[in-house]
Amino acid sequence: MKRALIVVDYQNDFVTGSLGFPEAVSLAGRIVEKMIAYHQSGDDVLFTMDTHTMDYLQTQEGQHLPIPHCIKGTKGHALVPQVAEQVQPQDRFFEKNTFGSADLLTFLQMRHYSSIELVGVVSSICVLSNAVICKTALPEVPVLVEEACIAAPDPDLQAAAVAVLKNLQVQIL
């Protein structure tokens, strides 16, 4: 049975762009290593892509976080180059205009994975939201997160996200 690796929002704007932070930059090598290992094992690699339009500031999220980011068609929307270089034709992408991906939920419900691992950013928002989606879609499948492969710009929110993930029965590696 296949495993799935979900790379959450590892896009330029969250790493070096308008919402970038040093801890996000440091994840690149570890994410690439995981992608290579999953590809070599014949497992699935999936990506969530935070995706907004030019009217972002008029959205509810934009009212609470008035920093345009991940606008479709911009450099900020693209995957970080190191990660983009490892994308294979069979990899799947899920664009989302909010924290979690409803399309990912639907996709997962049609699959039989032995485990699902999440990596990426921001741990206290989109990683957490998509971990909940994974647990909802496949409640009997172990969901894994290696703490060194997720990041938030605030160390307190990073610690809180890890604590909440543990409480949700996500296995922290």
Salt bridges, closest charged atoms under 4 A:
ASP9 OD2 - LYS96 NZ 2.88
ASP43 OD2 - ARG3 NE 2.77
ASP44 OD1 - LYS2 NZ 3.13
ASP50 OD2 - HIS52 NE2 2.91
ASP50 OD2 - HIS69 NE2 3.05
ASP50 OD1 - LYS96 NZ 3.62
GLU61 OE2 - HIS52 NE2 3.55
GLU61 OE2 - HIS69 NE2 3.36
ASP91 OD1 - HIS39 NE2 2.87
GLU95 OE1 - LYS72 NZ 2.88
GLU117 OE2 - LYS34 NZ 2.71
GLU146 OE1 - LYS34 NZ 2.78
